[in-house]
Amino acid sequence: MTKKEYKKELYKLEVELVKFQKEVIAKDLKVCIIFEGRDAAGKDGMIKRFTEHLSPRDARVVALGKPSDIDKKSWYFQRYVPELPIGGEMVFFNRSWYNRAGVEKVMNFCTQKEHTSFMKEVGNFEHLLVNADIIFIKYYLDISKKEQIKRLQERKNNPLKQWKLSPIDEQAPKLWKKYSQARDEMFNKTSFVFAPWYIIHSDDKKTARINAIKHFLSQVNYKDKNKEHLSFDHDVVCLFDDICYKKEMIYA
C-alpha cells in the first residue's frame, strides 16, 4: 500500500468513524475497545488513527501507569472500572486488565495465585460489561520477532520516540518465548463467545490500521453506513482460532 493509497483509504474510514460516533452520542451508546499486543506492535499508532478525528469530549484513551500501593491492595479490576465508558462515550484502552495475563506474569510482577485468580474472574467481569450493553471488542496486535527488534532499535535511535522505550520493552526480545506462552494461554482461556479476541497481523503498520478500522466498523451498526468501504482482509484481522497460527498471523 503506497502512502497515497493509505491516506485515501484512511480518509474514507475516518468519515465512517465520525458517522459511528454521531450514532454513539445520539443513542447514548457505550463503546469499549481494548488494544493489547507485543511491545512495539503499534498500539499507539493504531489508537491514534481511530481517534484522530473523533470528538475528544466523547472519545477517551486510557493508558494506566504502574499500579499504586492502594491499587495493589484493591480488587484487581477496581482501578479499571472508573475508566469504563458512560452513555455517549467511546473508550480506547491502550493495554488493559490483561496486563496481568501478559507482562505481569512474564516479569513476575504478580504471584501465580493472582494470575490464576485473574484467569478465573475475567470472564465474569467481561460478561458484566456485555450485559450492561457495552459494545466491547478486544484486539491483539502481533508482530514477528525480527520486526519487533527493528522497531525497538528505531525507538532507541529516534530522539522523538525514546519516550516509548522502557526497560520492560528492552527485555521483550529476550523474553519472546515466555510472552508467546503467556499470550497463548490468555487466548485459550479468555477468548469467550461473548467477548472473543481478534488478532491483527501488524508487521505492516498501514495495512494493519486500515484493516483494523474496517473490521471494527463492520461489527457495529450506524446510520448511513457505507458497507462497500468495510471489506477487510481476513489474513490481517482474524477471529482467534487455531487457523490464525496456520496463517502465521500469530508468531510462536
N, C-alpha and C positions, 0 to 999 in steps of 0.2 A: 504494500500500500504506500503510494507516494504521499508526500506531505500535503499536496494539493487535494488529492482524493480523500485523505484523512480529514482535513478541515471541512471539506464539503459534506462528507458523511456525518461528521460530528455536529455540524450546524443543524442538520435535519433532526438529529436526535435530541439536541438541546431544546429545540422548539417543542418536541414531543414531551420532554420532561417538564417544561413550563406548563403545557396543557394539563399534564397529570397533576402538577402542584395546584393548579387552579381548582381541580376537582377535589383534591385533598382539603383545601381551605373551605370550599363551598359546602362540602358534606361533613366537615369535622372528622375526616379520616385520620387514623393514627398509623404511621409508617415507621418501621424499624428495620434497618439493613445493617447486617454485620459483615465486616471485611476482615478476614483472618488470612494468614499465609506465611510463607517463608520470609525471612529477613531479606529485604531488598527486592521483594516480588512486585512492588509497585502499588501498594495500598494507598499511599499519599496521593500519587498522581491520579489514580483511579477515582478516588473520592472527589478530588478537585474537579475532574471533568463532569462528574454527576452534579455537583453543587454550584458550579461557576456562575450560572445564570438563574439560579433559583432565588426567591426572596429570602434574604438572610434572617428575616424576622420569623420565618416559618420553616426554616431548614437549619439543622444544627449538626455539627460534627463533634463527636465525643471521643476524646483520646486521653483516658485517665492515666495518671502517672503512678509511681510506686505507692502502694498502699501505706497509709499512716499507721501508727500504733493503735489508734482507735479502730481503723478498718480491720486490722488483724484480729481484734477482739470481737468483731461483729460477725453476724451471719454472712457467709461469703458473698451472697448475691446482693446484700443490703446496699452497698455503695453504688450499685448499678441501677437500682430501682428508681431513684430520683431523676435519672437521666433518660428514662423511657419517655416516648412521645405522648403529648396530650393531643386532644382533638384538633385537627387542622395543622399538624406538625409532622415533618419528616426528620428522623434522626439517623445519622450515619455513624456507626461505631467503627473507629479505627483501632482494631483489636477490642476484645470484649471479655466477658466472663470466661471465655475459652483460653485465656492466659493460663488458667490452672491445668488445662489439658495439654498445653504446649510448653512454653518457656519455663513456667514454674516447676513442672515435672522434670524437664531436662536439666535445669540448673539447680535442682534441689532446693527451690525456694518454698516448697510445700512438702509436707510429710506424705508418705504413702497413704495413710489413713485419710488425710484431707483430700488427696486426689481421688481415692475410691469413693468418698462421700460425694464429691462433686459429680462424678460419673453417674451415681445413683440419683442425685437430686435434679440434675439439669433438665431432664425430660419433663419432670413435673413443673419446673419453673417455666419452661417454654410452652408447655401446654396451657398454663395460665395466661400467658401472653396471647396466644392464638384465640383462646376462649374469650378474651377481653376485646376481640375484634381488632387486634393489631395486625396490620399487614406485615408479616415477619419473614425475612429472607436472609439466608446465610450463604456467603460466598467465601471460598478459599482459593487464594492465588498461589499457584505452584510454578516454580521455575527449575531449570536444570542447575546442577552444581556449578558448571562452567559459567553460566550466566550470572549466578549469584556472586561468584568470586570477581567477575568482571565489574559488576555494579558496585560492589563494596570498594573495589580499588578506585573506581571513578569518584566515589564519595570522598575517599581519603585524599585524592589529588585535587578535588574541586573545592576551593575555599567557600563557595556559596552553598555547598551541600554537606559540609563537615558536621553541621548540627545533627544530621541524620545518622551519623556513625557513633554507635555506643560500644562500650566494652562487650556487651552481650552480642551485638551484631558481629563483632570481630571474631567471636568464638563460633559463629554459626557454621562455617565450612568444616571446622574440626569436629563439630558435633552433628554433622549431617545425618549420619545413620540413626542416632538417638532421636533427632527431630522427626525423621521419617517414621520410626516405630511409634512415637507418641502420636503423630498425625494419623497414622493408620488405625490405631486403637480408638482415637477420637471419632474418626469417620464411622467405624464399625459399630460403635456404641451410642453415637449421638446423631446419626442421620435418621431422624424419625419421619414417619409417614406424614405427620402434620408439620414438621419443620426439617426438611431434608437439607443436606449440603449440596451446593453446586460448585463444581470445580472450574476454575478459569485458568487455562494454559497461558502463561504470561511471559514467555520468553520474548515475544514481540509486543511491546507496550501498546502501540497504536491499535493493533488488531485486537488485543485483549480488551482495551477500553471500549472500542466500538461494539464488540460482541456482548460485553457485559451489560452495557446500557440497553442494547436491543433485547437481550434476554429479560432484563428486569421489566421493561415496558411491555413485553409480550405476556408477562404474568399478571398484569393489572388492567383494570378497566377504567376508561375515562372518555369524556365527550370528544368527538371529532378525532378519534384515534386513527392514525394513518398506518394501517397494518402492513402495507407494502414496504415500509421502511424498516420493519422489525423482524425480518427473517435473519436469524443468527446462525453462525457456523457451529454445528454440534461437535466439531473437533477442537473448538476453542472453549466453549461452555458446555459442561456435561453434568447432568444429574449424577450424584455419586452412585457408582456401581462398579463391579469388577471390570466392566468394559473400559472404564477410564484408565485402568492400568494397561490393558491391552493396546489402547490407543496411544500409550505413552504420554498421557496428559498428567499423570501423577508419577513423579520420579522416586525411585527406591533409594 
